[in-house]
Amino acid sequence: MAQENAVDALRGTAYSLGSADIDYHFIIMPDGTIYEGRDIRARGSHVENVLGEEGTSVFGNTGSIGIVLVGCFDQADCGNNYTLNG
């Protein structure tokens, strides 16, 4: 339940910042549970709008998905809280 609340909090933060949804397509929690973020057909925030040839706007990294891993990956900094096990 706490992890679902964390995903809801991420979604709420995204909404408050004017985003249509969480920036990523999938969220992987410390216990390995995977949650869906934004619709897989929607462009993720990891896709950048870059300047192409002749000043045209193109999106780099198109056709990929965004995945975020939640947790602490340095035990010296976080102890046993949210450290990835496995």
C-alpha positions in Angstrom: 0.0 0.0 0.0 2.8 2.4 0.8 4.3 1.9 -2.6 1.0 2.6 -4.3 0.9 5.9 -2.2 4.4 6.7 -3.5 3.2 6.3 -7.1 0.1 8.4 -6.4 2.4 11.0 -4.9 4.6 11.0 -8.0 1.5 11.4 -10.2 0.2 14.2 -8.0 3.6 16.1 -8.2 3.6 15.7 -12.0 0.0 17.1 -12.2 1.0 20.0 -10.0 3.9 20.8 -12.3 1.6 20.9 -15.3 2.5 17.5 -16.7 -0.1 15.2 -18.1 1.2 12.3 -16.0 4.2 10.8 -14.4 7.3 11.4 -16.6 8.1 7.7 -17.0 6.2 4.8 -18.5 7.1 2.4 -15.8 8.1 2.7 -12.1 10.0 -0.1 -10.5 9.8 -0.1 -6.7 12.4 -1.4 -4.3 10.7 -4.7 -3.9 10.6 -5.2 -7.7 6.9 -4.3 -8.1 6.3 -2.6 -11.4 3.7 0.1 -11.8 2.5 1.8 -15.0 3.2 5.5 -15.3 2.2 7.4 -18.4 0.5 5.7 -21.3 3.0 3.8 -23.4 1.9 5.6 -26.5 2.7 9.0 -25.0 6.1 10.5 -25.4 8.1 10.4 -22.1 10.0 13.2 -20.5 13.2 11.5 -21.5 12.6 12.4 -25.1 14.1 15.7 -25.9 13.1 18.3 -28.4 16.3 19.0 -30.4 17.0 21.2 -33.3 17.4 19.2 -36.5 18.6 20.2 -40.0 17.6 23.6 -41.3 16.2 24.6 -37.8 13.4 22.0 -37.8 12.3 20.6 -34.5 12.8 16.9 -34.0 12.5 14.6 -31.0 15.6 12.7 -30.0 15.3 9.2 -28.5 11.9 8.7 -30.0 10.5 5.2 -30.0 11.8 4.4 -26.5 10.2 4.0 -23.1 11.1 5.7 -19.8 11.7 3.6 -16.7 12.5 4.8 -13.2 14.0 2.7 -10.4 12.9 3.9 -7.0 15.2 3.4 -4.1 18.7 4.0 -2.7 21.5 2.2 -4.4 24.3 3.2 -2.0 24.0 1.5 1.3 26.5 3.9 2.9 24.0 6.7 2.3 20.7 5.1 3.1 21.4 2.1 5.4 18.6 -0.6 4.9 15.9 1.9 3.9 14.9 1.4 0.2 18.1 -0.4 -0.7 17.6 -2.6 -3.7 17.9 -6.3 -2.8 18.4 -9.1 -5.3 
